[in-house]
Amino acid sequence: MKRINILDSQTAQLIAAGEIAENPASVVKELMENSIDAGARRIIVEINGGGIKLIKVSDNGHGIYRDDVINAFERHGTSKLTNSNDINKISSLGFRGEALASIGAVSKVELLTRSREENLGTHMCVKAGKYSEIHDAGCPYGTVVSVRDLFYNVPARMKFLKSEVAEGNKIAALIDKLALSHPEVFFKLVRDNKQILCTPGDGKISSTVYSVYGKEFFDGMVPVNYEFNGIKLEGYISKPEKCRIGRNMQSFFVNGRMVKCKLAITALEEAFKNSIMVGKKPYCVLYLKLSYELVDVNVHPSKIEVKFANEEDVSEAIYSGVKFALDQYNLKTCPLGKTKNNNSSSNNLDTDKVLKFSKELNSINYNHLGNKSESIKNLVCSEPKGCLNISHLNGEYKSQDAPLYENFELKIKKHNPIEKYNSSEVIKQSKISIDFNLNEIKLIGEAFSCYIILQQKESLILIDKHAAHERIIFENLKNQNYKRNSQMLLNPLSIVLDKREYSAVIESLDLFYKAGYEILDGGGDGSGKIKVKSMPMYEELDGLENSVIEIANYLVENRKNTNPKKLEWLYHNIACKGAIKAGKKTSKDEILNLVKILLDNPNLKYCPHGRPIYLEFSKKFIEQQFKRI
């Protein structure tokens, strides 16, 4: 057995640094939280090379006493706790005293600080955990920490970092959240000598949200102000019609601390139930304020998660506060809400009538219907026997070289500012020979505006038109080039993304291009804005923004997937959105053209998600179900 050794201080510091200084964004987080805890009302962050080359955080806080400068870089050196009792009521963002020690162990740090009680400032450098001499320095009150060449002495850590652009976007996203967490603090971010963010620091949540996300985003929100059992909830939530795909724009803060909280997410989305479309998620900037004794912030190394003493009260406060805000918004915007004297009770259901109706329904006797028939079994999706032929229904059948599916053009609304395009030749013709028989197929019609019904000799065939159209579009996207799949927008569409979504999109521009999108960096400054210049011809302009956001969310969550896998998912996504929707009425010509493509491409049996395109029921099987044989 190996002997047990006590690690030397330098090795111990490097191990600790791996937990605290994980990447440039984590370093920025620790330094900014120190500034906030020091009472700063003005914080300026400068980064170069994604924070790898330089991170500089300047504040006008209390500063550090000269006698405490060395202690600040020692492990567990902190001014925020004095004894074990303080752990039960932590009000500061940082408290472990490991940040500066960890950062100093893996970089070159320069500290310039001056407390309000001292006439001169203090200058000191730390390189790989070793201190230089302390010198006098002329400087204003506050602290400036400059971190250069992050991980220069642990090069193995460098290979785990992303590109400078990606790391810079992580920092920008983090500073957005920190700025939102403290509206009373002025924040400025300078990235590669360009100003990216500047908040007013006036203490107003509205002006901070506006500064971080912009006018369009802020205009899609409604205020929340609610109190329950000593728990104060305020902030903003999205209007129901402005909800989006994914949760990247959900921000929660507890006593000024940015947190990830499943409890809060669940309560928020429960309040929005029945108010938004399935698949959409509300976005928010919500602040919870409650007694420090009721929150445990010491449950996660990065202090991003918290635990509540009374989770039910917190959940109720969020649910009821959001629900109340939504009710107020609906009352103001819905014409039915503007009743005489704004009496909301006039909109209530007559519960007596509802109860009576329910009792009448329950009293119906269904016994005369007999036992429920067994569910249909052994329905096998197979290629229809023989050869489907519908040429007698639509004139002469066109040759293999003629473009098919002409009647399935995407109908562009007149107000959509996009150029016309030709959607013919949606799918390449397969070189197969089909023996057409004019009397073999009969079009019966449609069921539920969803399933095409055909009769072929002794069989009945049902075709799911959405699944069929979806697979045809999918095949076309795989086989055609960008120019034939794309349509130019006369006016590029601007979209505001979360910094992680933005980073994922900018890193995947080539992927978007292959799918028919042409996307430009909206500001070229990492601000989160993009411009969509072209989109796939199967897209509807009204749903373009949601589509791009959904794709961005997928890219954020599936960064490790290979490009071919991502591209196939993109094709699936576009095909699903562009296909005829179930329940939409379809003309006879459209039905005929759809069936023709299936005839010429018998290999198209399943939609991209694996669902069958058509089912065949023999006459014998149907007669068995009716007990005729």
C-alpha positions in Angstrom: 0.0 0.0 0.0 1.2 3.5 -0.8 2.1 5.8 2.1 0.0 8.8 2.9 1.7 12.2 2.2 0.7 15.7 3.0 0.6 17.8 -0.2 2.8 20.9 -0.3 1.0 24.2 -0.4 1.6 24.9 -4.1 0.1 21.6 -5.2 -2.9 22.1 -2.8 -3.4 25.6 -4.3 -3.4 24.2 -7.9 -6.0 21.6 -6.9 -8.2 24.2 -5.3 -7.8 26.5 -8.3 -9.3 23.8 -10.5 -12.6 24.1 -8.5 -12.7 27.9 -8.4 -10.8 29.1 -11.6 -12.4 26.7 -14.1 -12.4 29.2 -17.0 -12.1 32.9 -17.6 -15.8 33.5 -16.8 -15.5 31.9 -13.4 -12.5 34.2 -12.6 -14.6 37.2 -13.6 -17.5 36.0 -11.4 -15.3 35.7 -8.3 -13.7 39.1 -8.8 -17.0 40.9 -9.5 -18.7 39.3 -6.5 -15.8 40.6 -4.4 -16.3 44.1 -5.7 -20.1 43.9 -5.0 -19.4 42.6 -1.5 -17.0 45.5 -1.0 -19.9 48.0 -1.4 -18.8 49.1 -5.0 -21.4 51.2 -6.9 -19.3 51.3 -10.0 -17.6 48.2 -11.6 -15.7 48.2 -14.9 -14.6 44.9 -16.5 -12.1 44.8 -19.3 -11.2 41.6 -21.1 -8.8 40.7 -24.0 -8.6 37.4 -25.8 -11.7 36.0 -24.2 -10.3 36.7 -20.8 -7.3 34.4 -21.3 -4.9 37.2 -22.0 -6.4 39.8 -19.7 -9.1 40.2 -17.1 -9.2 43.6 -15.4 -11.9 44.4 -12.8 -12.0 47.9 -11.3 -14.3 49.1 -8.6 -14.9 52.0 -6.2 -15.6 49.8 -3.2 -14.1 49.9 0.3 -10.7 48.7 -0.8 -8.3 46.5 1.1 -6.2 47.6 4.1 -2.4 47.4 3.4 -2.0 45.0 6.4 -4.6 42.7 4.9 -3.3 42.5 1.3 -1.2 39.3 1.8 -4.0 37.7 3.8 -6.4 38.3 0.9 -4.3 35.9 -1.2 -4.1 33.2 1.4 -6.6 30.3 1.3 -9.6 30.9 3.6 -8.7 34.5 4.1 -12.0 36.4 4.2 -13.5 39.5 5.7 -17.1 38.2 5.3 -17.1 35.6 8.1 -15.7 35.8 11.6 -17.0 32.5 13.2 -19.1 29.5 12.5 -22.3 31.3 13.6 -22.1 33.6 10.6 -22.6 30.7 8.2 -26.3 30.6 9.2 -27.0 34.1 7.9 -24.7 34.7 5.0 -25.6 38.0 3.2 -22.5 38.3 1.0 -22.0 36.7 -2.4 -18.6 35.3 -1.5 -17.5 34.0 1.9 -15.1 31.1 1.5 -11.9 33.2 1.0 -10.5 31.0 -1.8 -11.0 33.1 -4.9 -7.9 35.3 -4.9 -5.7 32.4 -3.7 -6.9 30.1 -6.5 -6.7 32.8 -9.2 -3.2 33.8 -8.1 -2.0 30.2 -8.3 -2.7 29.8 -12.0 -2.0 33.3 -13.5 -0.1 36.6 -13.1 -2.1 38.9 -10.8 -1.6 42.6 -10.2 -3.4 44.3 -7.3 -3.9 48.0 -6.8 -6.0 49.0 -3.9 -6.7 51.8 -1.4 -9.1 51.8 1.6 -11.0 54.9 2.5 -9.1 55.3 5.8 -5.6 55.3 4.1 -3.9 58.2 2.3 -1.8 55.9 0.0 -2.7 52.9 -2.1 -1.0 49.6 -2.2 0.5 47.7 -5.1 1.4 44.0 -5.1 1.9 41.3 -7.7 1.3 37.5 -7.4 2.8 35.0 -9.9 1.9 31.3 -9.6 1.1 31.8 -5.9 4.3 33.7 -5.1 4.1 37.3 -3.8 6.2 40.3 -4.8 7.1 43.1 -2.5 4.4 45.5 -1.5 4.8 49.1 -2.7 3.1 52.4 -2.2 0.9 53.6 -5.1 -1.2 56.7 -5.9 -4.7 55.6 -6.7 -8.3 56.4 -6.0 -10.4 54.6 -3.4 -11.3 51.0 -4.4 -9.6 48.1 -6.0 -8.2 47.1 -9.4 -7.3 43.5 -10.0 -5.6 42.6 -13.3 -5.3 38.9 -14.2 -3.0 38.1 -17.1 -2.0 34.9 -18.9 -4.6 32.6 -17.2 -3.4 29.0 -16.9 0.1 29.9 -18.2 1.7 27.5 -15.6 -0.9 24.7 -16.1 -1.0 24.4 -19.9 -3.0 21.1 -19.7 -5.9 23.2 -18.6 -5.8 25.3 -21.7 -7.0 22.5 -23.9 -10.3 22.5 -22.1 -11.0 26.1 -23.0 -13.1 27.0 -26.0 -12.1 29.7 -28.6 -11.5 33.2 -27.4 -14.8 34.3 -28.9 -16.7 31.6 -27.0 -14.9 32.3 -23.7 -15.6 36.0 -24.2 -19.3 35.3 -24.8 -19.5 33.3 -21.6 -18.1 36.3 -19.7 -20.5 38.7 -21.4 -23.4 36.4 -20.5 -22.2 36.2 -16.9 -21.9 40.0 -16.6 -25.5 40.4 -18.0 -26.7 38.3 -15.1 -24.6 40.0 -12.5 -25.7 43.4 -13.8 -29.4 42.3 -13.5 -28.7 41.0 -9.9 -27.7 44.5 -8.7 -29.6 47.3 -10.5 -28.1 49.8 -8.0 -24.6 49.2 -9.3 -23.2 50.8 -12.5 -21.6 48.0 -14.7 -19.5 48.4 -17.8 -17.9 45.8 -20.0 -15.2 46.6 -22.4 -14.3 43.7 -24.7 -11.2 43.9 -26.9 -11.3 47.7 -26.5 -15.0 47.9 -27.5 -17.7 48.8 -25.0 -20.3 46.0 -24.9 -22.5 46.8 -21.9 -23.2 49.9 -19.8 -26.0 49.9 -17.2 -27.2 53.1 -15.4 -26.9 51.9 -11.8 -30.0 53.9 -10.8 -31.5 51.0 -8.8 -34.4 50.5 -11.2 -35.0 47.0 -12.5 -36.6 48.3 -15.6 -33.7 50.4 -16.8 -31.2 47.6 -16.1 -33.3 45.0 -18.1 -33.6 47.6 -20.9 -29.8 48.1 -20.9 -29.0 44.4 -20.9 -31.5 43.1 -23.4 -32.7 46.1 -25.3 -36.1 47.8 -26.1 -37.7 45.0 -28.1 -37.1 42.4 -25.3 -38.2 44.7 -22.6 -41.4 45.7 -24.4 -42.4 42.0 -24.4 -42.5 41.9 -20.5 -45.0 42.8 -17.8 -44.1 43.8 -14.2 -44.4 41.6 -11.1 -44.8 42.9 -7.6 -46.1 40.5 -4.9 -45.6 39.5 -1.3 -46.4 36.3 0.6 -45.5 35.3 4.1 -42.6 37.7 4.3 -41.3 36.7 0.9 -41.0 39.6 -1.6 -41.2 38.9 -5.3 -40.6 41.6 -8.0 -39.3 41.9 -11.5 -40.6 41.1 -14.9 -42.1 38.2 -16.8 -42.7 37.7 -20.5 -46.1 38.4 -22.0 -47.8 35.1 -22.9 -47.6 35.8 -26.6 -43.9 36.6 -26.4 -42.8 33.3 -24.8 -40.0 31.5 -26.6 -38.3 28.1 -27.1 -36.0 27.2 -24.2 -35.2 28.5 -20.8 -32.0 30.5 -21.5 -33.7 33.8 -20.8 -35.0 32.8 -17.4 -33.1 34.7 -14.6 -33.7 34.2 -10.9 -32.1 36.1 -8.1 -32.3 35.4 -4.3 -31.3 38.2 -2.0 -29.1 39.7 -4.9 -27.5 36.3 -5.6 -27.8 34.8 -9.1 -29.1 31.3 -8.8 -30.2 28.2 -10.7 -33.4 27.0 -9.0 -35.6 24.1 -10.3 -38.2 25.1 -7.7 -38.5 28.6 -9.1 -38.6 27.3 -12.7 -41.4 24.9 -11.9 -43.5 27.5 -10.1 -43.0 30.0 -12.9 -44.1 27.5 -15.7 -47.0 26.2 -13.6 -48.3 29.8 -13.4 -48.1 30.1 -17.2 -49.9 26.8 -17.9 -52.9 27.2 -20.2 -51.7 30.7 -21.1 -49.0 29.8 -23.7 -48.5 27.4 -26.5 -47.2 23.9 -25.8 -43.4 23.8 -26.2 -43.0 27.5 -25.4 -41.3 28.7 -22.2 -41.7 32.1 -20.4 -38.7 34.3 -19.9 -38.3 36.4 -16.8 -36.1 38.5 -14.5 -37.4 37.8 -11.0 -36.0 38.8 -7.6 -36.8 37.0 -4.4 -36.1 38.7 -1.1 -36.5 36.9 2.2 -34.7 36.5 5.5 -31.1 35.4 5.2 -31.7 32.8 7.9 -34.2 31.0 5.6 -31.7 30.5 2.8 -28.7 28.1 2.7 -26.2 29.3 0.1 -23.5 26.9 1.2 -24.7 23.9 -0.8 -22.7 24.2 -4.0 -19.0 25.0 -4.6 -19.8 27.8 -7.0 -22.6 29.1 -4.8 -25.0 29.0 -7.8 -27.6 26.8 -6.0 -29.5 27.5 -2.8 -31.7 25.7 -0.4 -34.8 27.2 1.2 -36.0 26.4 4.7 -39.6 26.5 3.5 -39.8 25.5 -0.1 -43.6 25.6 -0.2 -43.8 29.3 0.7 -41.2 30.2 -1.9 -43.1 28.2 -4.6 -46.4 29.7 -3.6 -44.9 33.2 -3.7 -43.6 32.8 -7.2 -46.7 31.0 -8.5 -49.2 33.4 -7.0 -47.1 36.5 -7.9 -46.7 35.5 -11.6 -50.3 34.4 -11.8 -51.5 37.7 -10.4 -49.4 39.6 -12.9 -50.7 37.6 -15.8 -54.3 38.1 -14.7 -53.7 41.9 -14.5 -52.2 41.9 -18.0 -55.0 39.8 -19.5 -57.6 42.0 -17.9 -56.0 45.1 -19.5 -55.4 43.6 -22.9 -58.5 41.4 -23.5 -61.6 43.2 -24.8 -63.7 40.9 -22.6 -61.9 42.1 -19.5 -63.0 45.7 -20.1 -66.5 45.1 -18.7 -68.6 47.6 -16.8 -66.7 48.8 -13.7 -63.9 46.4 -14.6 -65.7 43.7 -12.6 -63.7 40.6 -13.2 -66.4 38.5 -11.5 -68.6 39.0 -14.6 -66.2 36.8 -16.5 -66.6 33.9 -14.1 -68.3 30.6 -15.2 -71.7 29.7 -13.8 -70.5 26.9 -11.6 -74.1 25.7 -10.9 -74.7 25.1 -14.7 -71.3 23.4 -15.1 -72.0 21.1 -12.2 -75.4 20.2 -13.5 -74.0 19.5 -17.0 -71.3 17.3 -15.5 -73.9 15.2 -13.6 -76.0 14.8 -16.7 -73.0 13.5 -18.6 -72.1 11.0 -15.8 -75.7 9.7 -15.8 -75.5 8.5 -19.4 -75.6 4.7 -19.7 -73.0 3.4 -22.1 -73.8 -0.3 -21.5 -75.8 -0.6 -24.7 -72.6 -0.1 -26.7 -71.3 -3.5 -25.5 -67.7 -4.3 -24.6 -65.0 -2.2 -26.0 -63.4 -3.8 -29.0 -59.9 -4.9 -28.8 -57.4 -2.4 -30.1 -56.4 -3.0 -33.7 -53.3 -5.2 -33.7 -50.9 -6.4 -36.3 -51.1 -3.2 -38.4 -47.9 -3.4 -40.3 -46.6 -0.4 -42.3 -45.6 -2.0 -45.6 -45.3 -0.9 -49.1 -48.7 -1.1 -50.8 -49.1 -4.3 -52.8 -49.0 -3.7 -56.5 -48.4 -0.3 -58.0 -50.4 2.8 -57.0 -51.5 4.7 -60.1 -53.6 7.9 -60.1 -52.9 9.2 -63.6 -56.6 8.8 -64.5 -57.5 11.2 -61.8 -55.3 14.1 -63.0 -54.8 13.8 -66.7 -51.8 12.4 -68.3 -49.0 11.4 -66.0 -45.8 13.5 -66.6 -42.5 12.0 -67.6 -39.8 11.2 -65.1 -37.9 14.4 -66.2 -40.9 16.7 -65.4 -40.9 18.6 -62.1 -43.3 17.1 -59.6 -45.1 18.5 -56.6 -45.8 21.8 -58.3 -48.9 22.5 -56.4 -47.1 22.2 -53.0 -45.6 25.7 -53.3 -45.3 27.5 -50.0 -48.0 30.2 -50.0 -46.3 33.4 -49.0 -48.6 36.0 -47.3 -48.7 39.3 -49.1 -47.2 41.2 -46.1 -44.2 38.9 -45.9 -41.3 40.9 -47.3 -39.6 38.0 -49.1 -38.8 37.4 -52.7 -40.8 34.8 -54.8 -39.1 31.5 -55.4 -39.7 28.4 -57.4 -40.5 25.4 -55.4 -40.8 22.9 -58.2 -38.6 19.8 -58.4 -38.9 19.4 -54.6 -37.5 15.9 -54.8 -35.2 14.2 -57.2 -36.8 11.5 -59.3 -35.6 8.0 -58.6 -34.8 5.9 -61.7 -37.4 3.2 -61.2 -39.9 1.7 -63.5 -43.6 1.6 -62.5 -46.2 -0.4 -64.4 -49.2 2.0 -64.3 -52.7 0.6 -64.5 -55.5 3.1 -65.0 -58.0 1.1 -63.1 -55.9 0.1 -60.1 -56.3 3.1 -57.8 -59.2 5.1 -56.6 -59.0 8.3 -54.5 -61.7 8.1 -51.8 -60.9 11.4 -50.1 -59.5 12.7 -46.8 -60.3 11.8 -43.2 -60.0 14.5 -40.5 -58.2 16.8 -43.0 -55.2 14.6 -42.1 -55.3 11.2 -43.8 -55.6 10.6 -47.5 -57.8 7.6 -48.3 -57.1 5.4 -51.3 -58.6 2.2 -52.5 -56.4 -0.3 -54.3 -58.1 -3.5 -55.5 -58.7 -5.4 -52.2 -57.0 -2.9 -49.9 -57.6 0.4 -48.2 -54.6 2.7 -47.9 -54.3 5.6 -45.4 -51.5 8.2 -46.0 -50.5 10.6 -43.3 -50.1 13.7 -45.5 -48.0 15.6 -42.9 -45.6 12.7 -42.4 -45.3 12.2 -46.2 -44.7 15.9 -46.9 -42.2 16.1 -44.0 -40.2 13.2 -45.4 -40.2 14.7 -48.9 -38.9 18.1 -47.7 -36.3 16.3 -45.6 -35.0 14.3 -48.6 -35.0 17.5 -50.7 -32.9 19.4 -48.1 -30.4 16.5 -48.1 -30.1 16.3 -51.9 -30.3 20.0 -53.0 -27.9 22.9 -52.5 -28.2 26.1 -50.4 -29.4 28.4 -53.2 -32.3 26.2 -54.2 -33.4 25.8 -50.5 -33.1 29.4 -49.5 -35.1 32.6 -50.0 -33.7 36.1 -49.4 -35.5 38.4 -47.0 -35.9 41.9 -48.4 -35.5 43.2 -44.8 -33.2 41.1 -42.6 -34.8 40.0 -39.4 -33.0 41.1 -36.1 -33.1 38.6 -33.2 -31.9 39.1 -29.7 -30.3 36.0 -28.2 -28.9 34.9 -24.9 -25.1 35.1 -24.9 -24.8 31.3 -24.9 -27.3 31.0 -27.8 -25.5 33.8 -29.7 -22.2 32.1 -29.2 -23.5 28.8 -30.5 -25.1 30.4 -33.6 -21.9 32.4 -34.5 -19.8 29.2 -34.1 -22.2 27.3 -36.4 -22.8 29.8 -39.3 -21.7 27.2 -41.8 -24.2 24.7 -40.4 -27.0 27.3 -40.8 -25.8 28.1 -44.3 -26.1 24.4 -45.4 -29.6 24.3 -44.0 -30.7 27.4 -46.0 -30.2 30.2 -43.5 -27.8 33.1 -44.0 -27.1 34.7 -40.7 -24.9 37.7 -39.9 -23.5 39.0 -36.6 -25.9 41.8 -35.7 -23.4 44.1 -34.1 -20.1 42.3 -34.4 -19.4 43.1 -30.8 -20.8 40.0 -29.1 -23.9 41.9 -27.9 -26.2 38.9 -28.6 -27.9 40.3 -31.7 -28.0 38.5 -35.0 -29.5 39.3 -38.4 -31.2 36.6 -40.6 -30.7 37.5 -44.2 -32.0 34.4 -45.8 -34.2 31.5 -44.7 -35.2 28.0 -46.0 -37.9 28.3 -48.6 -40.1 26.0 -46.5 -40.1 28.4 -43.5 -42.9 30.8 -42.7 -41.7 34.3 -41.9 -44.0 34.5 -38.9 -42.2 31.6 -37.2 -38.7 32.4 -38.3 -37.6 34.0 -35.0 -38.8 31.0 -32.9 -37.2 28.6 -35.3 -33.8 30.3 -35.0 -34.1 30.4 -31.2 -35.1 26.7 -31.1 -32.1 25.8 -33.2 -29.8 27.9 -31.0 -31.1 26.1 -27.9 -30.4 22.8 -29.5 -26.8 23.8 -30.4 -26.2 25.0 -26.8 -27.4 21.7 -25.4 -25.7 19.5 -28.0 -22.3 21.1 -28.4 -20.6 17.7 -28.3 -22.6 16.3 -31.3 -20.9 16.1 -34.6 -21.8 18.5 -37.4 -23.5 15.8 -39.6 -25.8 14.9 -36.6 -26.6 18.5 -36.0 -27.3 19.1 -39.7 -29.7 16.2 -39.8 -31.5 17.5 -36.8 -31.7 20.9 -38.6 -33.3 19.2 -41.6 -35.7 17.4 -39.4 -36.7 20.7 -37.7 -37.2 22.6 -41.0 -39.1 19.7 -42.6 -41.5 19.4 -39.7 -42.3 23.1 -39.7 -42.6 23.4 -43.5 -44.8 20.3 -44.0 -48.6 20.5 -44.4 -50.1 20.6 -40.9 -52.6 18.0 -39.8 -56.1 19.4 -39.9 -55.3 21.8 -42.8 -57.5 21.4 -45.8 -55.7 20.3 -48.9 -56.8 20.6 -52.5 -57.4 17.6 -54.8 -54.4 18.6 -57.0 -52.1 18.9 -54.0 -53.2 15.4 -52.8 -52.6 13.9 -56.2 -49.1 15.4 -56.5 -48.2 14.2 -53.1 -49.3 10.7 -53.9 -47.4 10.8 -57.2 -44.1 11.5 -55.4 -44.7 8.6 -53.1 -45.4 6.4 -56.1 -42.1 7.3 -57.7 -40.2 6.9 -54.4 -41.3 3.7 -52.8 -38.4 3.9 -50.4 -40.1 6.8 -48.5 -41.9 4.7 -45.9 -41.3 6.7 -42.8 -41.1 10.3 -41.7 -37.8 11.7 -40.4 -39.0 10.9 -36.8 -39.7 7.2 -37.7 -43.5 7.4 -37.9 -45.1 5.4 -40.8 -46.2 7.4 -43.8 -48.9 5.0 -44.9 -50.8 2.0 -43.6 -52.6 -0.7 -45.6 -55.7 -2.5 -44.5 -56.9 -5.5 -46.5 -60.5 -6.0 -47.3 -60.4 -9.3 -45.4 -59.0 -7.6 -42.2 -61.8 -5.0 -42.3 -64.5 -7.6 -42.8 -63.1 -9.5 -39.9 -63.5 -6.4 -37.7 -67.1 -6.1 -38.7 -67.7 -9.9 -38.0 -68.7 -10.4 -41.6 -66.3 -13.4 -41.9 
